[in-house]
């Protein structure tokens, strides 16, 4: 948990722009017209769609141990030529009646029987003729380090030139940032609005993604807290919509299967209603996972841009999902543009962003925290600004705009400490905004060669 007393820390919000107006359910006459089933699963269960935070009932508290009761699991991927129904029958006949389908296509989770070794069970399941692969459902954790209160204020926003970017655009509702995390406190005055949508809680299997840890609320505030509202803090993309998807429990931990399901849920929701989707993953694990890799590839195939934390162990070690292809891996820097001591480095680092003593929302109040978890939503928020300014761009082109405009730090060019450099919001946004019109035609013409370079895309 984040340390510090619950004393109020007020920071003047940036006085820029206006707040978006409330909107009904997209494509319907109101929120009540939403379909009951949004995401059907292979075992017959169905996940409902997100709802607007400002129309949600009062939140109910989750039991602190609710998700822990699910226990260890092994993930199996059925072969493509095996029907889901036949696969379920086969698993039940083999002694696994509790198997449940994941949201990621063809993946199922099997509870590990008491006293059985998960690795041995996975190896045995890989021998089945209807199984393509099997792996242990690895734990995933948040990527932040608590910090004391009152050490600085929002130094991070001027550092990345966010106010200058806001002179161009503050974000649009056509882009949303999915906070796939511990949930979001949707009653917080700096988050509760018609911009915040409430998705599914995969840790507790319900439709109440209320944050019972605090991490996701802090991340959400960095990415897109309400701004110009006379209180609290400013968010990077405060015109973008936010989506709360809970995949970690009250301890800040969870499983790869929960995260994978959350990624697919966020990606499909963006496609269903025509939104450009940025998925923020301020979490991870040093263990690679096939189901997580499949979920990332699925979301990328749906056009989503994924931004993930590089890890907080202060070592040269890969961290997943940041290390998967096409995912923007984010390291953390301090106010002097130096690598934060806790920040991982390595080939998975693509860009760096402020991650030390970052002030943001927390359970109705405001706290400082450190971590690559805090650096990641800076990048996700600027991605939202870039996509708002250039809605025709692909996810890869948005990624390219972020990397090519970063402030080069350390060894010239890309390096394993800072990636392509520290995030620069203004330069990234202006790189995709058409230049102003030139002077009117004069009495003469000058002909210049037209040279068009291909867009810089995500490596």
N, C-alpha and C positions, 0 to 999 in steps of 0.2 A: 504493500500500500504506500501511497505517497505520504510523506511525513509533513508536519507543520500544523499549527493551530488553525482553527476555522475563523480567523479574523479576516475581515473584509479587505480585499486588495482591489481598489478601483483604479482603472486606467482609462483615461479619456479615449473614447472610440474615435476612429478616424471619421471626420465629417465630410463624407463624400457620397454623392449619389443618393438614391432612395431605396426603400424596401419594396420587394415584389408584393403583388396583391395575391390574395388567396385564390386558389384555383380548384375546381371540382375534379373528380376522377377523370383522367384523360379519356376522351372519346365517349363520355357518358354524361348524363344530366346531373349527376351528383355522385358523392362517394358511395352511397348506398347501392348504386348500380354496378358495383364491382363484382366480377364473377367470384363464386365461392371457391373454385379450383383454379389455381394459377399454374402450378407445376406438378403434373402427375408423375408418380413414381412407379417403378416396375412391379412392386408388390401390391399395387392397388391403392396405396395411400396417396394423399394429395395435399400439397401445400397451398395455402391461400395466398392471395396477393398482398403487397404492402398496403397500409392505410396511412392517411395523413395524421401527423402527430397532433395537430390542433383539434382533431375530431376524436381522438382516442379517449377511452374511459380512464378514470384514475388508475395508476399503476398498482399492481399487486406485487408484494415482495416474493422473491424466490427463496426457497430454502437453500442455505449455504452449501448443503451436501447433495443437492438434487442431481447434479450431473455426475458426481463421483460414483453413484450407484450403478452406472452403466458398465463399469468395469472394463477389463481388457478386451480387445477385439482383434480379429484378423480380417483383412479386406481381401476379397476375391473378385476377380474380373471374369465374368462369363464369356465364353467364346461367342463370336458374333452369330454363328449359325445355330445357337441354342436358344430357343424361345424363353422369355422370362418365366412363364408359368411352369414349363418343364424344369427349369433350373431350380426354382423354388421347391418343387416337389422332390427333386433329387437331393437337395440339401436336407430337407426334412427327413427323407428316408435314411440319410447318412447320420442322423442324430443331431441335426442343427435346425430345429423348428423355429428358433428365435432369430433366424437370419432376416435382416432388413435391407431393402434396397437403398442405395444412396441417390442423391440427386444427379451425380455424375453418371452418365450413361454406362450401363453394363457392370457397374461396381456394386457389391453387396458387402455388408458387415456381419460377421459371425461372432457372437460372444464366445470368449474362451471359457470352456468348462473349468470349474474349480480344480486346482491341482495340476492342470495341464500346462505345459510349456508353450507359450505363443509361437516361438520360432519353429518348434517341432510341428505344431499344428499347421502353420503356414506351409512348411515343407511337404507335409502329407497332402494338403489340399491342392498343391501344385501338380500332384500326380493324377488328379481326377481328369477324365477325358473331356468334361464340360467346362473346365477352368483354364483360362489363358494364363493367368498369373495370380499370385497371392503374396501378401506382405503383412507384417504386423502393423496395426494402427498406432503409429508413433505419436508420442506427446509433442505438442506445440506450445510455445510460450510467448508471452508478450516480450517486447524488446525495449524496455525502459528501465531507468535507474532513478529512484526517488531523490528529491533534492529538497533543501529547506526553503521556506517561504522568504520573501523579501530580498532576494538577490537579483536586482535588476528588474526591468520591466520588459516591454515588448521590443527589445533591441533587434530582434530577429527580422521584423518586417522592413524597417529601413535598410537592414543589411542586404536583403534580397531585392531591394528597390520595389517593394510592393506598392507603396503610395504612388510612385510614378507609373506603374502599370495600371493602377486604378484610374489614372487620368485618361486612359484609353478605354478600358472596360472593367467592369466589376463582376462579370459572370452573367450567364443567362440560365433560364430554367430548362433550356434545351440540352444542358449538360448536367449530369449529376455525379456526385462522388459517393461511392458506396464505402461506408465505414464498416469493414468486416473485422469485428473486434469483440470486446467484452459487452457490447451494447452501447446505448447512448441514453443519458438522462434526458428524456424528451420533455421534462417539466422545467428544465433549466431556462431561465429568462433569456439567456443569450443563444439558446438553441431552439426553443419551442417556437414554431412558426409554420406557415403553410409551405415552407421550403423543405421541411423534414418529413420523410416518409419512414414508416415503421415496418420492417420486414420480419422475417422468421427468426426465431431463437432456436438454433440447432443444438445448443447445450442443454436446454430444458424441454425441447420438443413442444413449443407453444408459439403463439403469435405476439408475445410480449418481450421485445428486445430491450427491456429496461436494464441499464447498466448496474450491476451489483458489485463492481470492482472499482471503477473510476477511470480506468485506462482509456476505454473507447470514448468516453465523454471528453477527456483531455484532447485526444486525437481529433475528434469532430470539431472542437472549438478552433483548433489551429487551421484546419482545412476550410471551415466556412461558418464561423460564429456570426450571429446577427451583428451587423455593423451600422453605424449612424443611428443607433437607438438610444443614445444617451447613457449607456451603462456598460460596465464590463470591458470586454476585450474585442478586438477586431479579428476577423477571419480572413484568410487569403482570398478565397473565391466566395465572397458573401452574396453574390447573385446566383450562384449555382444551387441546385437542389442537393439535398443529402439523403442517403438511404442508410438506415441502421440495420445491420445484420449481425446477430449475436452468434459467435462461434467459440467463445471462450467463457469459462465459468467464473465464479466469484473469486477464485484463487489466481486468476489470470492465465490459467492453463486450459488445454483442451486436446483434441486429437486431430490428426491430419484429415480424417474423414469429415469432421465438422467443418473445417476450413474449406475443403474441396466442395462440399455442398453449398456453403455460403458463396463461394466464387461463382458457381453455376447459377445460383438463384439471382445474384446481382446482374450477371451478364444477360440472362434471359429476360429479366424485367426491363432492362434498357432497350433491348430489341423490340419487345412487345409494344412499347409506347414511344418508339422513335427517339430515344434519348442517347446522346453520346455518353458512354459510361467509363468513368475512371474508378478503378477498384484499389482502395488503400488497404495494404496488409502490413500493419505495424507489428508484426509477429513473425515467428518462424522457428526453425529447428536446424541443427547441423546434419540431420539425417535426410537424405533424398527419399522421395516417396513417389511411386508410380501414380497413385491416385491423385496426388496433388499436381504432378506434372500433367496428367490428363485433364484435370480441371482447368489449369492455366491455359493449356492449348485449346480447350473448348471455348473458354472465354475470349481468347484472342481470335479464334475463328468467328466469333460473334461480333467482332469489332471493338472489344473492350481494351482499354489500356490499363496495365497492371503495374502498380508501384509498390515496392516492398522494402522493408528494413534490412540493412546489411548485417545486423547482429551486434551484440553488446559485450562480447567477451574480450575485446581488445587484442585480437590475434588475427593472423593471416589464415582464415578458415572460411570455407564456403558456408553460406547460410541459405536455407531454402524456405520460401520460393524465390527469393531474390536472385539465386544463381541459375534459374531456368531461363532459356532463350527468350528474348523479347521483353523480359520483365526489367523494369528500371530498378536497379539496386542502389539504395541510398545510404551513404555514410553520413556521419555527424561532424559538424564543425562548431567551434566556439566563436565568441565575438571578435576574436583576432584572426579569424579564418584559418585556425590551426585545427588539425584533426583532434577530435575529442578523445581523451585517453581510453575510453571504453569502446570506441568504435572499431568494429572489425575492418580489415582491409583484404584485398585480393582481387582476383579476376572478375568477381561478381559485382564490384562497385562500378557504377556508371556515372554517378553524380554525387555531390555533397550538398548538405543544407544545414542550417542552424539546428542544433540539438542539445544545447547546454543552457540550463536555466531558462526554459521556455514557459512563459505564463499562458495559461489557458483555462477553460472551463472545467469545473469539477463539482458534481453533486450540489448544484445551486450556488457554488462559491467559485473561487479562483485559486489555483495553485501553480507553483513552479515544478517542473520535472525535467530530467535529462534523459536522453536516449536516442538511438536511431529511430525509435518509435515516434519521437517528436519531429525528427528531421523529415521523415517520410511524408506526412501530410502537407508540409510546405511544398514538396514537389507535386503531390496530387492536386493541391489547390492551384498552383500555377498551370498545371496541365489543363485544369478546368477553365482558367482564363484564356489560355491559348486556343482551346477548342471552341470557346464562346466567340472569340475573335475570328476564327477560321473554321466554321462548322462543316465545310466540305472536306477538311483534312482527314486522312486516315489516322488511326492510332499510332502507326509507325512514324508518320510525318510529325505528329504532335511530339512524340518522343524525340525525334530528330531536332525539332526546334528548341527543346529544353537543353539538349546536350551540346549543340553547336554554339549556343549563346552563353554557355556557362563561363564564369570567370576562372580562367586557368590558374591553378594553384600547384605548388610543388614542382615536380619534373615537368618541363614543357611537353604539352600534348597529354594524351591520356596516361594515367598511372593508376596503380592499385590502391593508392591512398585516397585520392579525391575523384577518381574516375576522370571525366572530362572537365571537372572543375566545380566551383560553387554556384549554385542556382542563381540566376539573374532574371527576375520576373519581368522587368521592363523590357529588356532586350529580347526575351523570348516572345512576348506579346507583339512587340513592334516588328519582329521578324516575319510575322504572318499577316500584318495589316497592310493593305495596299497603300502605296505612297500617295501623298496629296497630289491633286492635279497640277500640271505645270502651267506656265504662263500661256496666255492666248496666242494663237498663231500670229507671227509677224510677217513682214513683207518678204522674208526669205525663209528658206528651209535648210536645215542641216541634217544630212543623212548619216546615221551611225550604224555600225553592224549590230544586229540584234543577237545577243548571246543569252541563252537560257540554260542554266545549270539544273540538273535534276535535284529534287528536294533531298535534303539530308534525312535519312531514315534511321530508325533504331537499329543498332548493330546486333 
